[in-house]
Amino acid sequence: MSDTDHERAAEPAGVRSVRRALDILGLLTEDRPTVTLREIVDATGLAKTTVVRLVQTLEQSGLLWDTPAGYTAGPGLWRWAHLAHTSWELPRETRKLMRELAEEQRETVNLFMLRGLSRVCVAQQESPQPLRHVVRVGDELPLWAGASSKILLRTASDGLLHRIAAGSPHGEGHARQLRVWADLAAERGVAVSRGERDEGLTAVAVPVVGRGGAVVASLSLSGPSHRFPEPTVERFAAALTEVARQMSEQGFDHPLSPSR
């Protein structure tokens, strides 16, 4: 039995049931919008009687819907999704700036914010080119590499950098490199990464300042490294800086903002 299995076995029954219910909901994806009872049993490894009980509870809560093809997302999930969409969606003016930036520079635009030991994608506008870099809104990426990480860690404490480094493939000694990157990003006002997390991927990022004057987000352009020669990187940095300035002037705000 793995450490994770031991931890789950030691959980209170109520917590364990909640986790199992979430595991069932997690089986639903865009590629698999419905799942059968047999598929749930096979995927979770739970007894059929346990799965039936959990599915019935999820149905009663409106989180699952029984159809001839199997179980699909229920209206309760739609209400939660609508609430999340409303809470997370950026102002129309900010989304317009990101859309125009992607159209003009023809690379993917991402907006990341700091959350614990990760950076969360809170908005994205995909590149119009067939070969492009895509991160889904809500995805949490590590802070131990990447242009946006360097921007978001500009004022990070040594303790935070050590915790990030300890969870990285490079070990605790990576904290020194993180400090160098963060200080350089603060000095230049822009950060660049080339293949630090994903080989063949380059990103350029700049800070977005919130109402209180602190850096609350990073705005970036990312794509295949062969489309990011140095002159292009400089052009991207200038375009990003201008859009970030406009976002800040509009009064950037988001549920993940430190002021909340």
Summary of the structure (lengths in Angstrom):
residues: 260
radius of gyration: 21.4
end to end distance: 41.2
largest distance: 62.6
contacts: 800
relative contact order: 0.10
helix: 47%
strand: 20%
